[in-house]
Amino acid sequence: MAPVRQLGAADRRAVERLLDLDPYGAAPVAERVAARGLAWWRSDGRVLGYGSRRNLEALCWVGGNLTPVRAGRPALAAFAERLAGEPRLCSSIVGRADAVLELWERLEGRWGPARDVRPNQPLLVTATMPSVAPDPYVRRVQVEESELLFPAAVAMYTEEVGVSPVLEDGGRAYRRRVNDLVRAGRAYARFEDGRVVFKAELAVVTRRTAQIQGVWMTPEWRGRGFAAAAMAAVVRDALTYVAPTVSLYVNDFNAPARRVYQRCGFAPVGALATVLF
């Protein structure tokens, strides 16, 4: 079994080569590496590598999330052996479904139980403008509107993840994340009477893709035909100004959302899985 080691600045080219092989599934890791490099003091996590120094075969991002990248069974076994000796600090394991589920099978005895396991989350991508007419009222959120966006962001997170993001620290970290997305021009919303009725963010942006997360519509607007046009507005803006493709992942059981994304031109390129703690 090849050794697992923590990667550093000298490994950056090899890391970027591997990340380019999975531009959609590994997009969150690619964004962090592009922004902060691999030096441990500049990052919110660390990157473990599997393989020799001349032939890096797989990666594993270890931070708030745990994400294996291009990891086959030998690499997953090696990563699990390394991680099993450490306390779990991540709030989730997320990545390509086959890798995440095998890694979790190896770690569950040490890190379990999980609060939820979502084994099949289709990963969708589009590079073409939606045929659906965009909602003209969906636009980028302005900095002074951050406080209006925050309650909708909390509602989305609570509904999607199953716990409120304001429980642990009163919401300070989550508010900071929302504000950062707004300041970066990566948050979109439709406002009606001073409140958000639709929202979505470009949570991850790389040179290859803009990844949409945090899609939410107020309950009383659901099922009324607004969602596809709202999403089309976000996709159109992202393709025009941000990245050459737009990607996202969705729970397999969320049939209404999957229909909306299909109408907006998204096609599957595999599946992710998420283990939530």
C-alpha positions as CSV (number, residue, x, y, z in Angstrom):
1,M,0.0,0.0,0.0
2,A,1.4,3.4,-1.0
3,P,1.9,5.8,1.9
4,V,-0.5,8.6,2.7
5,R,1.2,12.0,3.3
6,Q,0.1,15.6,3.8
7,L,0.7,17.5,0.6
8,G,2.4,20.9,0.4
9,A,3.2,23.7,-2.0
10,A,5.7,21.5,-4.0
11,D,2.8,19.2,-4.9
12,R,0.5,21.8,-6.3
13,R,1.0,21.0,-10.0
14,A,0.3,17.3,-9.4
15,V,-2.8,18.2,-7.3
16,E,-4.2,20.5,-10.0
17,R,-3.6,17.8,-12.6
18,L,-5.8,15.4,-10.5
19,L,-8.4,18.0,-9.8
20,D,-8.7,18.7,-13.5
21,L,-9.7,15.1,-14.1
22,D,-12.9,15.6,-12.1
23,P,-13.8,19.3,-12.7
24,Y,-17.4,18.9,-11.3
25,G,-17.1,16.4,-8.5
26,A,-13.9,17.9,-7.1
27,A,-14.9,21.6,-7.7
28,P,-15.0,22.5,-4.0
29,V,-11.5,21.2,-3.4
30,A,-10.2,22.9,-6.6
31,E,-11.6,26.3,-5.5
32,R,-9.9,26.0,-2.1
33,V,-6.6,25.0,-3.7
34,A,-6.7,27.8,-6.2
35,A,-7.5,30.4,-3.6
36,R,-5.2,29.3,-0.8
37,G,-2.7,26.9,-2.1
38,L,-1.5,23.9,-0.2
39,A,0.5,25.5,2.6
40,W,-1.2,24.4,5.9
41,W,-1.2,27.9,7.4
42,R,-3.0,29.4,4.4
43,S,-5.9,26.9,4.3
44,D,-9.0,25.9,6.2
45,G,-8.1,22.3,5.7
46,R,-5.4,20.0,4.5
47,V,-4.9,17.8,1.5
48,L,-3.7,14.2,1.9
49,G,-2.2,12.4,-1.1
50,Y,-1.9,8.8,-2.0
51,G,0.9,7.6,-4.2
52,S,4.6,8.3,-4.8
53,R,6.0,11.7,-5.1
54,R,6.4,11.1,-8.8
55,N,3.0,9.5,-9.3
56,L,0.2,11.1,-7.2
57,E,-2.8,8.9,-7.6
58,A,-5.5,10.3,-5.3
59,L,-6.4,13.1,-2.9
60,C,-8.5,13.6,0.2
61,W,-9.5,17.0,1.4
62,V,-9.7,17.1,5.2
63,G,-11.5,20.1,6.6
64,G,-15.1,21.1,7.5
65,N,-16.0,18.5,4.9
66,L,-14.1,15.4,4.0
67,T,-13.8,14.8,0.2
68,P,-11.9,12.0,-1.6
69,V,-10.8,12.8,-5.1
70,R,-10.0,10.2,-7.8
71,A,-9.6,7.6,-5.1
72,G,-9.8,3.9,-5.9
73,R,-10.1,1.1,-3.4
74,P,-6.4,1.0,-2.4
75,A,-6.3,4.8,-1.9
76,L,-9.6,4.7,0.1
77,A,-8.2,1.9,2.3
78,A,-5.1,4.0,3.0
79,F,-7.0,7.2,3.7
80,A,-9.3,5.4,6.0
81,E,-6.4,3.8,7.9
82,R,-4.9,7.3,8.4
83,L,-8.1,9.0,9.3
84,A,-9.4,6.3,11.7
85,G,-6.6,7.3,14.1
86,E,-7.8,10.9,14.3
87,P,-10.9,12.4,15.9
88,R,-13.6,13.3,13.5
89,L,-13.6,17.1,12.9
90,C,-15.6,17.2,9.7
91,S,-19.4,17.8,9.6
92,S,-19.8,15.7,6.5
93,I,-18.2,13.4,4.0
94,V,-19.1,14.4,0.4
95,G,-17.9,13.5,-3.0
96,R,-18.3,10.9,-5.8
97,A,-20.8,8.4,-4.5
98,D,-18.7,5.2,-4.9
99,A,-15.7,6.7,-3.0
100,V,-17.7,8.3,-0.2
101,L,-19.7,5.2,0.5
102,E,-16.7,2.9,0.6
103,L,-14.8,5.4,2.8
104,W,-17.7,5.6,5.2
105,E,-17.9,1.8,5.3
106,R,-14.3,1.8,6.5
107,L,-14.7,4.7,9.0
108,E,-18.2,4.1,10.4
109,G,-16.9,1.9,13.2
110,R,-14.7,4.7,14.5
111,W,-16.7,7.8,13.5
112,G,-20.3,6.5,13.5
113,P,-23.1,6.8,13.7
114,A,-24.0,9.2,11.0
115,R,-27.0,11.5,11.4
116,D,-28.0,10.9,7.7
117,V,-26.5,9.1,4.7
118,R,-27.6,10.3,1.2
119,P,-26.2,7.7,-1.1
120,N,-27.4,9.0,-4.5
121,Q,-27.2,12.6,-5.4
122,P,-27.2,13.1,-9.2
123,L,-24.4,15.5,-10.3
124,L,-25.7,17.7,-13.1
125,V,-24.0,20.0,-15.5
126,T,-24.9,22.4,-18.3
127,A,-22.9,24.6,-20.7
128,T,-25.8,26.0,-22.7
129,M,-28.2,28.8,-22.1
130,P,-31.6,27.6,-20.8
131,S,-34.5,27.5,-23.2
132,V,-36.8,28.5,-20.4
133,A,-37.3,32.3,-20.3
134,P,-35.5,33.7,-17.2
135,D,-37.4,35.4,-14.4
136,P,-36.6,39.1,-14.8
137,Y,-36.9,39.7,-11.0
138,V,-34.2,37.3,-10.0
139,R,-31.0,39.2,-9.6
140,R,-27.8,39.4,-7.6
141,V,-28.2,40.4,-4.0
142,Q,-26.8,43.7,-3.0
143,V,-24.6,44.1,0.1
144,E,-27.2,46.2,1.9
145,E,-29.7,43.3,1.4
146,S,-27.7,40.7,3.2
147,E,-29.9,40.8,6.3
148,L,-32.9,40.2,4.2
149,L,-31.3,37.2,2.6
150,F,-30.2,35.6,5.9
151,P,-33.6,34.3,7.2
152,A,-34.1,32.6,3.8
153,A,-30.6,31.1,3.9
154,V,-31.3,29.7,7.4
155,A,-34.6,28.3,6.3
156,M,-33.0,26.6,3.3
157,Y,-30.2,25.1,5.4
158,T,-32.5,23.8,8.1
159,E,-34.8,22.3,5.6
160,E,-32.0,20.7,3.6
161,V,-29.6,19.5,6.3
162,G,-32.0,18.9,9.1
163,V,-30.4,21.2,11.7
164,S,-30.3,24.9,12.1
165,P,-27.0,26.7,11.2
166,V,-27.6,29.1,14.1
167,L,-27.5,26.5,16.9
168,E,-23.8,26.1,17.4
169,D,-22.5,29.7,17.6
170,G,-25.6,31.8,17.3
171,G,-25.2,31.8,13.5
172,R,-22.0,33.9,13.4
173,A,-20.1,31.5,11.1
174,Y,-23.1,31.0,8.8
175,R,-23.9,34.7,8.6
176,R,-20.3,35.3,7.7
177,R,-20.5,32.8,4.9
178,V,-23.7,34.3,3.5
179,N,-22.2,37.8,3.7
180,D,-19.1,36.6,1.9
181,L,-21.2,35.2,-1.0
182,V,-23.2,38.5,-1.3
183,R,-20.0,40.6,-1.3
184,A,-18.6,38.3,-4.0
185,G,-21.6,38.8,-6.2
186,R,-22.5,35.1,-6.0
187,A,-25.9,35.3,-4.3
188,Y,-29.1,35.6,-6.2
189,A,-32.7,36.2,-5.1
190,R,-36.1,37.4,-6.0
191,F,-37.6,39.9,-3.5
192,E,-41.3,40.5,-2.9
193,D,-42.5,43.1,-0.4
194,G,-39.1,43.2,1.3
195,R,-38.7,39.4,1.7
196,V,-36.9,36.7,-0.3
197,V,-39.2,34.3,-2.1
198,F,-36.4,32.6,-4.1
199,K,-32.7,32.3,-3.6
200,A,-29.6,30.4,-4.9
201,E,-25.9,30.9,-4.6
202,L,-22.8,30.1,-6.6
203,A,-21.2,28.4,-3.6
204,V,-18.2,27.2,-5.6
205,V,-16.5,28.9,-8.5
206,T,-13.5,27.5,-10.4
207,R,-12.1,28.2,-13.9
208,R,-14.1,25.1,-15.1
209,T,-17.5,25.5,-13.4
210,A,-19.8,27.5,-11.2
211,Q,-21.6,25.2,-8.7
212,I,-25.0,26.2,-7.6
213,Q,-26.1,25.4,-4.0
214,G,-28.6,26.7,-1.5
215,V,-31.6,26.7,-3.9
216,W,-34.7,27.5,-2.0
217,M,-38.2,28.9,-2.7
218,T,-40.6,30.0,-0.1
219,P,-43.2,27.3,0.5
220,E,-46.2,29.3,-0.6
221,W,-44.6,29.8,-4.0
222,R,-43.8,26.2,-4.7
223,G,-45.7,24.2,-7.3
224,R,-46.8,27.4,-9.1
225,G,-44.4,27.3,-12.0
226,F,-41.9,29.9,-10.8
227,A,-38.9,27.7,-10.1
228,A,-37.7,26.9,-13.6
229,A,-37.7,30.6,-14.7
230,A,-35.9,31.6,-11.4
231,M,-33.2,28.9,-12.0
232,A,-32.9,29.9,-15.6
233,A,-32.0,33.4,-14.5
234,V,-29.2,32.2,-12.3
235,V,-27.8,29.8,-14.9
236,R,-27.9,32.5,-17.6
237,D,-26.1,35.0,-15.5
238,A,-23.5,32.4,-14.4
239,L,-22.8,31.3,-17.9
240,T,-22.5,34.8,-19.2
241,Y,-20.3,36.3,-16.5
242,V,-18.8,33.6,-14.2
243,A,-17.8,30.2,-15.7
244,P,-18.1,28.1,-18.9
245,T,-20.3,25.6,-17.2
246,V,-22.8,25.5,-14.3
247,S,-23.1,22.4,-12.1
248,L,-25.1,21.3,-9.1
249,Y,-26.1,18.2,-7.2
250,V,-29.6,17.2,-6.0
251,N,-31.1,14.5,-3.8
252,D,-32.4,11.6,-6.0
253,F,-35.7,11.7,-4.2
254,N,-36.3,15.4,-5.0
255,A,-38.4,14.8,-8.1
256,P,-39.7,18.4,-8.5
257,A,-36.2,19.9,-8.3
258,R,-34.9,17.3,-10.8
259,R,-37.6,18.2,-13.3
260,V,-36.8,21.9,-12.9
261,Y,-33.1,21.3,-13.5
262,Q,-33.9,19.2,-16.6
263,R,-36.0,22.0,-18.0
264,C,-33.0,24.3,-17.5
265,G,-30.8,22.1,-19.6
266,F,-28.9,20.2,-16.9
267,A,-27.7,16.7,-17.7
268,P,-26.2,14.0,-15.4
269,V,-22.4,13.4,-15.2
270,G,-22.4,10.9,-12.3
271,A,-23.6,10.9,-8.7
272,L,-22.3,12.2,-5.4
273,A,-23.1,11.0,-1.9
274,T,-23.1,12.8,1.4
275,V,-22.7,11.5,5.0
276,L,-24.0,14.0,7.5
277,F,-22.9,14.1,11.2
